């Protein structure tokens, strides 16, 4: 029987029974104690979520005592519910348990009904009505199941095999790779596409490897490749062509994306691959592995595949830059071990690995890059934005501390509009960074910057259109009319500022150390 996509009254009653079962288990456990003191102690344990082990054991014993098929099905439901990477929708669970080992396609008549699944677990699994997902009756049940590895033999291998068998079904392979989601008739495709390798990494077998190789042969024409990319990659990095298909995203790309070391080795040994082949956005397999932080696959591609670690994608990003941007410290180390890796290759907007690591607050990556000879900590990207400036702007105190600890870092380097790290830290209300910059020898708080209007952090300041109007709350400044042909202005320095003698439409403002300290002292 095909399971119903919506929560219905047919199994609402089973969900209610599951709720009462937990109460019943609690009462039985309490009454099993002899003295009032012991019962009170047991009640206290129940209130804190403990003391249900005996009750769970008794229910599992009754579950195993059911007729053979019902006992097997009940344990399978428990296994899937406890080991899935996310809660499974009832349709997903039904389809997963309808997969037969070695079958070439799905038999609709073999899909169990959700009512049957819930009944076979004797109330240990319920359905959350708001999300239509299967859940264990209580979080302590998952802890109890995890403490007894003999309950489920190789659960992740079983789940990986079911996922791959489902994806290799003939009717699944017939779906267009341009689809962004699977048809309602195949609800398990989404979970299987995104998590088959997560389970395979934790329980790989010969059967799993064989099924994975079958899936990855012609991967860019399989719907699961696009679904996996939609799930794990930001929209601007989707490697989709004009027909909205992942053309060029080969099986080797897929194995690198998912991080399957054993399967990547098997692919390289079984088929002839061009490790430098690129997808629609110019990504090589090693670029995907580096972006996703799969150090094992990166090593395999460098050692067995002879991959070029300096290959750039369509935005001139190298594997090292992608790893640094996403904070994958170990991958950065591996790539820097290669003598031919250039750590200063910049992306299209002159962004180096160090600059992106600093901008995103990846302290470990920043340290590793600075240990490499030839990495310049003052290299600026477009608009003259340095690693220190970007770290200060985003409030990454750890990165700022690392950079300020170097004698070759200039704390006063400004961007194209004369805005220094101190300006950005103060503007964005990063108090800790402001304090570090003020304490740094050589940091000059008397900075100048070209702006159009005033803005104070934490205070509402309206735009002033006429010159010589004063700003409220005791802060005085002169605001000049903006040139209507100028681009939309950025906010002004959030110190108490006064214009100098420059009276053009782009006035210059100076900010003193006293004003910076006043800003810190007056913070609520």
Beta strands, then each sheet from edge to edge (+ up, - down):
strand 1: 125-128
strand 2: 133-136
strand 3: 448-450
strand 4: 498-499
strand 5: 508-510
sheet 1: 1+ 2-
sheet 2: 3+ 5- 4+
end
